[in-house]
Amino acid sequence: MSRKQQPATRQGDEKTLLHLNALLNAIQYLDDIIKLAGDKEITPSLITTHQLPPLDAKYGMNELRRHFQQLSQEKPQEPQAKGGPLPNYLKTCQIFKKLLETRVRVDWFTVRVDEKIHSADDYYQVIPFGCAFSIIAAKLYANYTNNQDMEVCNVDDDFLVKVDHGNYGGLQTEQVVVMKGESFTSSAGARDTFRMGRVCYNCLQEKPQGYRNIHECLRDFILIGLNCRVYNKTQEALSTLGKDLIMESLSAFQNEFKSNFSYATIATGTAQEAIDLVEQQIKHKKE
């Protein structure tokens, strides 16, 4: 009996080695493709010119074990800007990731609202200024790719409604942003804010500008929450979800940066107070 079992065991070992070699081969290939692509999207032409090499089951079990142990010990590296580290940009990216640890936020706030797709016909007539996590990620990626850090400065009290649409490029208008944002609505995908930003930035015909200062970025977080409160003022759960994002993002920026954040306080009152104050500022701005 034992003699008959030995060939089957050897065949099983050979099949396992083949599968493990194939897996390692695929991992190494993907690593090469990502390095070749750099900051750009992985395109079909790149795959065509750099195809998966033929499988060569060259590693034995001990060598395979060593390779996979090395892979398991590797830690993901925080992206560094091309010209060197950008301290305020990196701090903001960490705040962003922390805010995305709440799954329900990912579900509601990752994708830019499309009035037809999301059955919200009057959305952009009601809210102050449309924003979403995918929009923030794309603008942060613009900071990265342009080697642009964010300034720590003071701003006017009506800063919240002084939004320059031109700085957002196609993020507010191009339909592809909605589709790309949808692909990051899983909690795991959303926490990869760098990849989210790269994908949403690269899909645009009209590229956005990066954030010039920390307040522009905080304002977008606040606007996401404020839009939720304004549009859903009769739905307590959603209104609370928006307010929680406002309070947590404001607290995170206050703890990280020394600056004046008084302009943000109008978004922290009751839903109706926030709506009234924002409408007053918008009206004053138009006058």
C-alpha positions as CSV (number, residue, x, y, z in Angstrom):
1,M,0.0,0.0,0.0
2,S,2.7,2.4,0.9
3,R,4.6,1.9,-2.4
4,K,1.4,2.7,-4.4
5,Q,0.9,5.9,-2.4
6,Q,4.4,7.3,-3.1
7,P,3.9,8.3,-6.7
8,A,0.6,10.0,-5.9
9,T,2.4,12.0,-3.2
10,R,5.2,13.0,-5.5
11,Q,2.7,14.1,-8.1
12,G,0.9,16.1,-5.5
13,D,4.1,17.8,-4.5
14,E,5.0,18.6,-8.1
15,K,1.5,20.1,-8.7
16,T,1.9,22.2,-5.5
17,L,5.3,23.4,-6.6
18,L,3.9,24.3,-10.0
19,H,1.0,26.3,-8.6
20,L,3.2,28.1,-6.1
21,N,5.7,29.0,-8.9
22,A,2.9,30.2,-11.0
23,L,1.6,32.4,-8.2
24,L,5.1,33.9,-7.5
25,N,5.6,34.4,-11.2
26,A,2.3,36.4,-11.5
27,I,3.2,38.5,-8.4
28,Q,6.6,39.4,-9.8
29,Y,5.1,40.2,-13.1
30,L,2.5,42.6,-11.6
31,D,5.2,44.2,-9.5
32,D,7.2,44.9,-12.7
33,I,4.1,46.3,-14.6
34,I,3.3,48.7,-11.7
35,K,6.9,49.9,-11.6
36,L,6.9,50.4,-15.4
37,A,3.6,52.3,-15.3
38,G,4.9,54.6,-12.6
39,D,2.3,57.3,-11.9
40,K,0.3,56.6,-15.0
41,E,-2.6,54.1,-15.6
42,I,-1.7,50.5,-16.6
43,T,-2.8,50.5,-20.3
44,P,-3.5,47.6,-22.7
45,S,-0.5,48.7,-24.8
46,L,1.8,48.3,-21.7
47,I,0.4,44.8,-21.2
48,T,0.9,44.0,-24.8
49,T,4.6,45.1,-24.9
50,H,5.4,43.5,-21.5
51,Q,3.5,40.2,-21.5
52,L,3.5,37.6,-18.7
53,P,6.6,35.5,-19.1
54,P,6.3,31.8,-19.6
55,L,6.1,29.8,-16.5
56,D,9.3,28.3,-15.3
57,A,8.9,26.2,-12.2
58,K,12.5,26.9,-11.1
59,Y,12.0,27.3,-7.4
60,G,11.9,24.4,-4.9
61,M,9.8,24.5,-1.8
62,N,12.5,26.0,0.4
63,E,13.2,28.9,-2.1
64,L,9.4,29.5,-2.5
65,R,9.0,29.6,1.3
66,R,11.7,32.2,1.5
67,H,10.2,34.4,-1.3
68,F,6.7,34.3,0.2
69,Q,8.1,35.1,3.7
70,Q,9.8,38.2,2.2
71,L,6.5,39.3,0.6
72,S,4.6,38.9,3.8
73,Q,7.1,41.1,5.6
74,E,7.0,43.9,3.1
75,K,5.2,47.1,4.3
76,P,3.4,49.4,1.9
77,Q,5.3,52.6,1.5
78,E,3.7,56.0,1.8
79,P,3.9,57.8,-1.6
80,Q,6.6,60.4,-1.7
81,A,6.3,63.4,-4.0
82,K,8.7,63.4,-7.0
83,G,10.8,66.3,-5.6
84,G,10.8,65.0,-2.0
85,P,8.5,64.8,1.0
86,L,5.6,67.2,1.3
87,P,4.9,67.4,5.0
88,N,1.4,69.0,5.0
89,Y,0.3,66.9,2.1
90,L,1.3,63.7,3.9
91,K,-0.4,64.8,7.1
92,T,-3.6,65.5,5.2
93,C,-3.4,62.1,3.5
94,Q,-3.2,60.4,7.0
95,I,-6.3,62.4,8.1
96,F,-8.1,61.3,5.0
97,K,-7.4,57.6,5.6
98,K,-8.5,57.9,9.2
99,L,-11.8,59.5,8.2
100,L,-12.4,56.6,5.8
101,E,-12.3,54.0,8.5
102,T,-16.0,54.5,9.0
103,R,-17.6,52.2,6.5
104,V,-20.9,54.0,6.2
105,R,-19.1,57.2,5.1
106,V,-17.5,55.2,2.3
107,D,-20.9,54.0,1.2
108,W,-22.5,57.5,1.1
109,F,-19.6,60.0,0.3
110,T,-17.1,58.3,-2.0
111,V,-19.0,59.0,-5.3
112,R,-19.9,62.4,-6.7
113,V,-23.7,62.6,-6.8
114,D,-25.3,62.3,-10.2
115,E,-28.8,63.7,-10.2
116,K,-30.1,61.0,-12.7
117,I,-28.2,58.0,-11.5
118,H,-28.9,58.7,-7.8
119,S,-32.5,60.0,-8.3
120,A,-31.7,63.4,-6.8
121,D,-33.2,65.7,-9.5
122,D,-32.8,69.0,-7.5
123,Y,-29.5,68.1,-5.7
124,Y,-27.3,70.8,-7.2
125,Q,-30.0,73.5,-6.7
126,V,-30.1,72.8,-3.0
127,I,-26.6,72.1,-1.8
128,P,-23.8,74.7,-1.5
129,F,-21.1,73.0,-3.7
130,G,-20.9,69.4,-4.8
131,C,-18.0,67.3,-3.4
132,A,-17.1,63.7,-2.6
133,F,-14.1,61.6,-1.3
134,S,-13.1,60.7,-4.9
135,I,-12.9,64.4,-5.7
136,I,-10.7,65.1,-2.7
137,A,-8.5,62.1,-3.6
138,A,-8.0,63.4,-7.2
139,K,-7.1,66.9,-6.0
140,L,-4.6,65.5,-3.5
141,Y,-3.1,63.4,-6.3
142,A,-2.7,66.7,-8.2
143,N,-0.6,67.9,-5.3
144,Y,1.5,64.8,-5.4
145,T,2.0,64.8,-9.2
146,N,2.8,68.5,-9.3
147,N,5.1,68.3,-6.2
148,Q,2.9,70.9,-4.5
149,D,2.6,71.1,-0.7
150,M,-0.3,72.8,1.0
151,E,0.3,76.1,2.8
152,V,-0.8,76.6,6.5
153,C,-2.3,80.1,6.6
154,N,-5.3,82.0,7.8
155,V,-8.4,82.6,5.6
156,D,-11.5,84.9,5.7
157,D,-14.6,84.0,7.7
158,D,-16.7,83.6,4.6
159,F,-14.1,81.2,3.1
160,L,-16.5,78.2,3.2
161,V,-18.6,79.6,0.3
162,K,-15.7,81.1,-1.7
163,V,-15.2,78.0,-3.9
164,D,-13.4,78.5,-7.2
165,H,-15.0,76.0,-9.6
166,G,-12.1,76.4,-12.0
167,N,-9.7,74.6,-9.6
168,Y,-11.7,71.4,-9.9
169,G,-11.2,70.8,-13.6
170,G,-13.5,68.1,-14.9
171,L,-14.2,66.6,-11.4
172,Q,-17.5,68.4,-11.2
173,T,-18.7,67.8,-14.8
174,E,-17.1,64.7,-16.4
175,Q,-19.3,61.6,-16.1
176,V,-16.3,59.3,-15.9
177,V,-15.6,60.5,-12.4
178,V,-18.8,59.0,-11.1
179,M,-18.0,55.6,-12.7
180,K,-14.4,55.6,-11.4
181,G,-15.6,56.6,-7.9
182,E,-18.0,53.7,-7.9
183,S,-15.1,51.3,-8.1
184,F,-13.8,52.5,-4.7
185,T,-17.0,52.1,-2.7
186,S,-15.7,49.1,-0.8
187,S,-14.0,50.0,2.5
188,A,-10.7,48.3,1.4
189,G,-10.7,50.2,-1.9
190,A,-11.5,53.6,-0.4
191,R,-8.7,53.4,2.1
192,D,-6.2,53.3,-0.7
193,T,-6.7,57.0,-1.2
194,F,-3.5,57.4,-3.3
195,R,-4.8,54.9,-5.9
196,M,-8.3,56.4,-5.8
197,G,-6.8,59.8,-6.5
198,R,-4.5,58.5,-9.3
199,V,-7.4,56.7,-11.1
200,C,-9.8,59.6,-10.8
201,Y,-7.2,62.2,-11.8
202,N,-5.9,60.2,-14.8
203,C,-9.4,59.6,-16.2
204,L,-10.1,63.3,-16.6
205,Q,-9.7,65.3,-19.8
206,E,-9.5,68.5,-17.8
207,K,-7.2,68.1,-14.9
208,P,-7.9,69.7,-11.5
209,Q,-5.4,71.8,-9.5
210,G,-4.0,70.6,-6.3
211,Y,-5.0,72.2,-2.9
212,R,-3.1,75.4,-2.3
213,N,-3.6,75.3,1.4
214,I,-4.9,73.0,4.1
215,H,-8.2,75.0,4.4
216,E,-9.2,74.2,0.8
217,C,-9.0,70.5,1.6
218,L,-10.8,70.8,5.0
219,R,-13.5,72.9,3.2
220,D,-14.2,70.0,0.9
221,F,-14.6,67.5,3.8
222,I,-16.9,70.0,5.5
223,L,-18.9,70.5,2.3
224,I,-19.5,66.8,1.9
225,G,-21.0,66.7,5.4
226,L,-22.8,70.0,4.9
227,N,-24.3,68.9,1.6
228,C,-25.6,65.8,3.4
229,R,-27.1,67.8,6.1
230,V,-28.7,70.4,3.8
231,Y,-30.2,67.9,1.4
232,N,-31.3,65.4,4.0
233,K,-32.4,67.8,6.8
234,T,-35.6,65.8,7.4
235,Q,-33.7,62.5,7.8
236,E,-32.0,62.5,11.2
237,A,-29.6,59.5,10.5
238,L,-28.2,61.1,7.4
239,S,-28.1,64.5,8.9
240,T,-26.1,63.1,11.8
241,L,-23.8,61.3,9.4
242,G,-23.0,64.6,7.8
243,K,-22.4,66.4,11.0
244,D,-20.1,63.7,12.4
245,L,-17.9,64.0,9.3
246,I,-17.8,67.8,9.7
247,M,-16.9,67.5,13.4
248,E,-14.2,64.8,13.0
249,S,-12.5,66.4,10.0
250,L,-12.4,69.8,11.7
251,S,-11.1,68.3,14.9
252,A,-8.4,66.4,13.0
253,F,-7.2,69.5,11.2
254,Q,-7.2,71.5,14.4
255,N,-5.1,68.9,16.1
256,E,-2.6,68.7,13.3
257,F,-2.2,72.3,12.1
258,K,-1.9,75.6,13.9
259,S,-4.3,77.9,12.2
260,N,-7.7,79.8,12.5
261,F,-10.6,77.6,11.6
262,S,-13.4,79.9,12.6
263,Y,-15.0,79.9,9.1
264,A,-15.9,76.2,9.7
265,T,-18.1,76.8,12.8
266,I,-21.2,77.7,10.7
267,A,-21.4,74.1,9.6
268,T,-21.4,72.7,13.1
269,G,-24.7,74.0,14.5
270,T,-28.1,72.5,13.9
271,A,-29.0,71.5,10.4
272,Q,-31.3,74.5,10.0
273,E,-28.8,76.9,11.5
274,A,-26.1,75.6,9.1
275,I,-28.5,76.0,6.1
276,D,-29.5,79.5,7.1
277,L,-25.9,80.7,7.6
278,V,-24.6,79.2,4.4
279,E,-27.5,80.7,2.4
280,Q,-26.8,84.1,4.0
281,Q,-23.2,83.9,3.0
282,I,-24.0,82.8,-0.5
283,K,-26.5,85.7,-0.9
284,H,-24.0,88.2,0.5
285,K,-21.3,86.9,-1.9
286,K,-23.6,87.4,-4.9
287,E,-24.4,90.9,-3.8
